């Protein structure tokens, strides 16, 4: 009974969403204050209804209600409680419900934190979010309801995909979704600005903190996903250019460009049309990501659905969003006033170049991701675009982006003197060149690529230290957003170090080992000392034990496993990883090799600096948090209003 | 420089940079496309020599020979076979009688030297390319049985 109430709440939520989408917008068109005032309460009611129906599904999962088809397909009575909860978004229907929960959560936060905004603006923003929400609720109700019953109820559930039974995966999808969905707020603000016809800088200031928060979640979500792939898949890789990863990277790149463009719009009144376009693009790419991941066009661990109706629905929805907002853009954007004059060498020009490069990189990733799907859909054959393409394209496009971070930070708004800029960049340039040369010549496997990566990282770090020193010498309170920017940029440098080192110096060995065999990498040696059977709550495993020594000194025991889950025949590699600040040791156990003496295939990795990739992401997230904590956003919003 | 000249220079530089980036992207794209061929197409000689491609189908029952890291097996679409050699660890879900996709190049003796055997995440999942190969072969067999032989 409670399940049906949950379903009913979702239907009610769709009705409320329609009200929220239509009346406030109509209210702004006809200047009807009462209708505009409906925006906030309807957003709150919608949120409560969706939260209730999400709670019903979660309750069903936690209490093993296998009469719900969705729960029966994605959970199991043996599953630990946290994974039962995670199974709520372990499949297509539930993950869409989570999407909706977050969209309504974002909407309600806009309603709460927009007291200083003019009512018409709030009505427009919440109205647009209401329309988006109506579309998604219709999608859930017509094609993918999670509340379908199974009669008779299944005796037990089919279990959550063992790959997803992992603490990282409990929080990765919600984080990523918060990011995807969060860009809807930036989208709503910019479309609201187009509708109002007042393309001033105020909307940019209002939407900046929202965009940064969405970007923070997105960054964290992508980093978590990459970390999960690293330790869970047993291949030691951390980025595969899988279409699903690309689907999250594309809105992130646009979001990054958007954050910077919005800053120019807010502070200098420039880039207005460009910011609007980026906001529309970021949200459209989020929708495209949802389509790619959830429609079943890509068959992987992420793709749940195989019902073509679902894919078509999202595709039509995407076409509507892009089509309507771009039409509106073409109609209204020419009214946008231009900002102040921009010099050839100025902060604006470098931000512009960087945001264009980020857009080009997104285009390149999009081409490689979508082209095979289009060719396949048109029946022109089957092909794939592999990692070499993405590496060949992405790296050269990102090098100038990282390079320009330093002169972009140093140079002034409007116009900088080339000579002054050159003098300021002299120290970081010398430091970078020296560091690059040192790495190239002094390390055994140094190459121009590792030299360039190191030089870039040193360039950014020295550059930002100099900017901080220069700022400290000036009087006045330093705003948190200043620290936020430099923390995030430091994060980029740290990521660059991680990628450069692991690409340049990692060692991988595939070996066959019997008991008491030893394999050595760098100054570490790994001795296989034992293999045993282990029973887990819902799996059996073979566990190997390795004695790890460094320079002959005993260091630790590492225990990689090969697991077999009861509910599926599929074996799972559970790698053993020793994480350090400067290197990871990574062991993954392959299959047993039959013979007179038992042997196992083993994969051993030595990965220098690999964890810096995720430390860098943490710094970026912290930087984002500092930036949104800036009181200027709140006060200035009040003063503009 | 006058502001007008400066703006002109800025736009020209921007367009030039975009054009270079675009050319460079398309060039990399062209040289990294990996086409897919079915075992039937491979044995008909349709697959390129000297360029990497993918082949998919079923791992033929009883064809798997392991010598440490050196692995040999046969990919079949039940019409034609392609012998494959591979060096390295096989993915968790690699099994005889299951779907597989391998990427690599043709070797001298018309075998296939795989550089990568694709790992998939789900036991119930059939790589779409492998399924496509089986469907094609089955369709052509069906067509042959209907058509009168010459």
Boltz contact constraints between the chains, C-beta under 6 A:
constraints:
  - contact:
      token1: [A, 163]
      token2: [B, 121]
      max_distance: 6.0
  - contact:
      token1: [A, 299]
      token2: [B, 128]
      max_distance: 6.0
  - contact:
      token1: [A, 301]
      token2: [B, 121]
      max_distance: 6.0
  - contact:
      token1: [A, 344]
      token2: [B, 6]
      max_distance: 6.0
  - contact:
      token1: [A, 344]
      token2: [B, 10]
      max_distance: 6.0
  - contact:
      token1: [A, 360]
      token2: [B, 21]
      max_distance: 6.0
  - contact:
      token1: [A, 364]
      token2: [B, 25]
      max_distance: 6.0
  - contact:
      token1: [A, 382]
      token2: [B, 36]
      max_distance: 6.0
  - contact:
      token1: [A, 382]
      token2: [B, 129]
      max_distance: 6.0
  - contact:
      token1: [A, 383]
      token2: [B, 33]
      max_distance: 6.0
  - contact:
      token1: [A, 383]
      token2: [B, 35]
      max_distance: 6.0
  - contact:
      token1: [A, 383]
      token2: [B, 36]
      max_distance: 6.0
  - contact:
      token1: [A, 384]
      token2: [B, 34]
      max_distance: 6.0
  - contact:
      token1: [A, 386]
      token2: [B, 34]
      max_distance: 6.0
  - contact:
      token1: [A, 388]
      token2: [B, 32]
      max_distance: 6.0
  - contact:
      token1: [A, 389]
      token2: [B, 28]
      max_distance: 6.0
  - contact:
      token1: [A, 389]
      token2: [B, 29]
      max_distance: 6.0
  - contact:
      token1: [A, 389]
      token2: [B, 32]
      max_distance: 6.0
  - contact:
      token1: [A, 392]
      token2: [B, 28]
      max_distance: 6.0
  - contact:
      token1: [A, 393]
      token2: [B, 25]
      max_distance: 6.0
  - contact:
      token1: [A, 393]
      token2: [B, 28]
      max_distance: 6.0
  - contact:
      token1: [A, 510]
      token2: [B, 69]
      max_distance: 6.0
  - contact:
      token1: [A, 510]
      token2: [B, 88]
      max_distance: 6.0
  - contact:
      token1: [A, 510]
      token2: [B, 89]
      max_distance: 6.0
  - contact:
      token1: [A, 512]
      token2: [B, 68]
      max_distance: 6.0
  - contact:
      token1: [A, 568]
      token2: [B, 123]
      max_distance: 6.0
  - contact:
      token1: [A, 569]
      token2: [B, 123]
      max_distance: 6.0
  - contact:
      token1: [A, 570]
      token2: [B, 123]
      max_distance: 6.0
  - contact:
      token1: [A, 571]
      token2: [B, 92]
      max_distance: 6.0
  - contact:
      token1: [A, 590]
      token2: [B, 89]
      max_distance: 6.0
  - contact:
      token1: [A, 601]
      token2: [B, 89]
      max_distance: 6.0
  - contact:
      token1: [A, 603]
      token2: [B, 89]
      max_distance: 6.0
